[in-house]
Amino acid sequence: MIQHTGYRPTPVVLPYAPAPPYSPPIAPRRARRATAIVLGVIAAALLITAGVFAGLFTLASGDRDTLAGQLDERRTELGGVTDQVVATEEARDTAAERNTGLETTRSELSACVDVVQRYLWDGLVGAERQAALDQLFTLCQ
Amino acid sequence: MTELYPPGVRRGTVTALAVVVGVLAAAAGLFVALYLMERGDSGRLSTDITGVERELADARDRLDSVQSSVDDLDAERTGLEDELAELRECANPSKDSVVAANTGDDPGLDAAIEKMLTNCGR
């Protein structure tokens, strides 16, 4: 058992008291944290949005290229058909001209044949026969 | 000095996040704009294709119509040529007879008249 001897330690007085650790105010810390969280959420949302629209852009770009190819194809086809139309129209005009010539020839030959048949088979006499013969000489040149 | 901020909330982190948000906003805006432009282009191309297809259909109709005319004219030509061949059977000796008569070619005239009598019947 310790007995009391009457000794009492002298309290040490330090020359200075340790400064309390610095701590920023609570409100700004909370505000930064909230800002960081909000920015993080916005960043995530923007990242998703950018990714989605990058994908959509890629798909739309592919569609656009396909449509451009189809348009070129149709235009080439249209050019070919237009050329065919022009060539066929020329052939039609040539055929029409040729038929017109044939019809003219037919008219001339028909006139000749008609007068010959009249002269030969209608039993014409006198002036009528002579008139038919004159026509024959005119029309069957 | 000991940093006593809670993790992830340093001023630099907030600044970096703001920069990232800015970059991502720009990227998202760019891709949205590019997507809308592509959509617009695709819409215009679809309209152009529709127009060209309509022109193509019209051109094909015209081609069919013109080809039909050519076929009709060819058939008409065949008929005309047959008719002309028949007419020439009579017209040629008739012309020969006129020439023979004009040149005093009596044997030629007789031969031509013989053919006329044969070929110019009704």
Interface residues (C-beta under 8 A of the other chain):
Chain A: P21 Y22 S23 P24 R29 R32 R33 T35 A36 L39 G40 I42 A43 L46 L47 T49 A50 F53 A54 L56 F57 A60 S61 D63 R64 L67 A68 Q70 L71 R74 R75 E77 L78 V81 T82 Q84 V85 T88 E89 A91 R92 A95 A96 R98 N99 L102 E103 T105 R106 L109 S110 C112 V113 V116 Q117 L120 W121 L136 F137 C140 Q141
Chain B: M1 T2 L4 Y5 P6 G8 V9 R10 R11 T13 V14 L17 A18 V20 V21 L24 A25 A27 A28 F31 V32 L34 Y35 E38 R39 D41 S42 L45 S46 D48 I49 V52 E53 E55 L56 A59 R60 R62 L63 V66 Q67 S69 V70 L73 D74 E76 R77 L80 E81 E83 L84 L87 R88 C90 A91 S94 K95 S97 V98 A101 M116 L117 C120 G121 R122
